[in-house]
Amino acid sequence: MSTRTATDTMAEDDEKGRFPSEMHKRQRSKNLTMLAVLVGLVALFYVLALVRMGGG
């Protein structure tokens, strides 16, 4: 029977991807920022199209 420490278990969990690395957190933040920018542009173009067609 092997004895495992909490550090060993955390290291194994990290390798399995249960704890995202700092790089993954930064990439996710960038992705969410880009999503917000794209949604904002879509909304802006939609409003501009409505105004140009005389609907607003």
N, C-alpha and C positions, 0 to 999 in steps of 0.2 A: 504494500500500500504506500503510495507516494504522498508526501505532504506538499501542499501548494500554499504559497503565501498570497496575500491580497494583491501584491504587485504582479505576481505571475498571472493571476486571473485577469487583472486589468490589462496587462500586455496582450494576453490572448484575445480579449474582447476588442482591443484596439485593432489588432490584426484582422479580426472578422468584420470590422467596420461599424461597430456599435457606438464608438466614440469618434466623431469626425475630427480630423486634424484641423489645425489652424488654416491651412491652405484651402480645405474644403469649405470652411466657414466663410473665408473671404470670397471664394468663388460663388458661393450661394448668395452672398450679399450683393455681389456685382450682378448676378443673374436677376435678382429681385429688383434692383435698380433699373436695369435695362427693361424689364417687364413694365415697370411703372412708366418709364419714358415712352415706350411703344403704345401703351394704353392711352396715355395723355395725348400723343400725336393722333391716334385714331379718333379720339373724342374731339380734338380740335378740327380735324378734317371734316368730321361729320357735321359739326356746328357750322363751319364755313360753307359747306355744301347746302345746308338748310337755308342759311342767310342768302346765298347767291341765288337760290331758286325762289326766293321770296316767301319762304315758309316761316321766317322768324322775325 
